[in-house]
Amino acid sequence: TRLVRIHARDVNPERARLIADAVADSYVQKTIEDRLESTDRAKDWLERQLATLRQELDEAELALHNFKKGHNVLSVSMEDRQNLVASDVQTTHAKLTEIRNRRIELEARLKRLNASLGEAPKQIDPAVVADDPTLGDLVTELRNKEQEHEALAVKYGGEHPTMKTLAHELEALAKQVTKEKAAIIASAEHDVQQIKTVEEGLRSAAGDAHSAGLNLNLREIEYRRLNHDRDSKAKLYEIVLQRLTETELTRMLKTTHVRVLDRALLPVTPVSPNLIKNIGTSLLAGLLLGLSVAFFASRLDRTVRTVESVERLGVTVLGVIPHLGSAKVQPKPNARRGPTEISPANAPSELIVVNEPMSPAAETFRMIRTNLAFTSVDDPLRSFVVTSAMPLEGKTTIASNLAISLAQFGRSVLLVDSDLRRPRLHHVLDVSNDVGLTTVVEGRTSLNAAVHKTKIDGLSVLTSGPIPHNPSELIHSAAFGRLKDDLLAQFDYVLFDSPPMGAVTDAAILAPQVDGVLLVVRAGTSTLHAVSGARKQLNSVSARLLGAVLNDADLKIKGEGYGPGSYAYQSAGGYAPVKEGADAA
């Protein structure tokens, strides 16, 4: 059961009640009209079907009548005719068998007669003689005359008249016996021929009866088909006729399945406006809309934001650098200088390890340093490439601070700017870039003249030098390989600040030549696709990916931070976002 509650609103309560009742009555009337319309369509269709079925039924009955008339089935049913034909076939076969046996007997008798009557009279089969008395009498008389002739021949001799008379009598009796034998054989042959004629007739009758039975079977199949067709059409006609009758009765009753249970009541108090309800509904709708927007925004966000999202890509996170707010980097004009003194007073804000050595960020760099030192104890790692999947992810800042941390560990460290397309290391460390990596590889400057030492014990810098026309070929050259070997011979650690993986192939060329690669991933900027592509690209060149550094992370997100307690860090100063051609921390 389905109930529909009708609400009507109007400034007049009486009119609101009347509107609700009118809607209900109109709906009931509409369902009646719809049902009548549907019934009329059904009635018209049933009438057309009934006329068609009536015609088909008449045709089926006429076809059945013509079949009965044409095959004489009007007086005798098909079942009775089948029984008659079966009985006729059986009787004919029985007679044929009897006549066949009789023919065999007569043929055997004729054979015996031919065999017996061909012998001398004295040797005729007694059975044959017994079957024909005339022949028996003649044979007996002939034998008696022969005995009398033999007896008198001894007494009178052969020329005696009595003997001649007996000879004539013997000759006459022999002719009668021969004539009778021929008559007997002719009669037997006649009987055989006559029985054969009867047998042939019965055989033909049996064949006709069999054919009649087959034809009757075919006619019976056709008769049953016509009869079944007539019965099916008659049954369908009765069904449609009954349904038409029911449809006409339904139309006459004008019933509907819808009825009004309760009439509308006269309202006593107004139902709107309901201020509290409207405010609550609006607040709930706003909350749901906000949650939906936040949910879909998080679903559509394909950037890396947490350590877990990086590790799900199969990359180990070596450290997390927090978001440091914003502050401008004020690079000083490039000039030729001697050793550069870097202290918290004059260090660029990107050098976190120098500016804020006790901060969690500085501690993270020291933790990364420790991880690198103990990654391979038996075969220590000495050369590293610091790169990123995309531009503006902070790889230069990470490389600079990591190099300072390694130098503070009491090791000689060289920081090489191998980004030969958009070099920036000379701005961060405020050194000259007139000579550098490119001039040394090309043989225009010696290594000692190009390396800049800093006041940080153990830290030296080799800038990029003038930007070449063929950076990739220069890094892939044999001269660059020899330079790398010379650098490792002079320094404990060599760090290469390399271009992004997704931009150019320089990092992919340099990565297999060093001990390990550090991948910088900037939270909220690096995409999952880009990081995964960088990892696959490093694997394809057989480079050793040591891990990733998650940069610019929001430590308020659950699970971020480093070490026990997951310290949070927020800088009051920070450093400036990177403009074109620069990296952010």
Secondary structure, 3 states (H helix, E strand, C coil): CCCCCCCCCCCCHHHHHHHHHHHHHHHHHHHHHHHHHHHHHHHHHHHHHHHHHHHHHHHHHHHHHHHHHHCCCCCCCHHHHHHHHHHHHHHHHHHHHHHHHHHHHHHHHHHHHHHHCCCCHHHCCHHHHHHCHHHHHHHHHHHHHHHHHHHHHHHHCCCCHHHHHHHHHHHHHHHHHHHHHHHHHHHHHHHHHHHHHHHHHHHHHHHHHHHHHHHHHHHHHHHHHHHHHHHHHHHHHHHHHHHHHHHHHHHHHCCCCCCCCCCCCCCCCCCCCCHHHHHHHHHHHHHHHHHHHHHHHHHHCCECCCHHHHHCCCCCEEEEEECCCCCCCCCCCCCCCCCECCCCCCCCCCCHHHHCCCCHHHHHHHHHHHHHHCCCCCCCCCEEEEEECCCCCCHHHHHHHHHHHHHHCCCCEEEEECCCCCCCHHHHHCCCCCCCHHHHHCCCCCHHHHEEEECCCCEEEECCCCCCCCHHHHHCCHHHHHHHHHHHHHCCEEEEECCCCCCCCHHHHHHHHCCEEEEEEECCCCEHHHHHHHHHHHHHCCCCEEEEEEEEECCCCCCCCCCCCCCCCCCCCCCCCCCCCCCCC
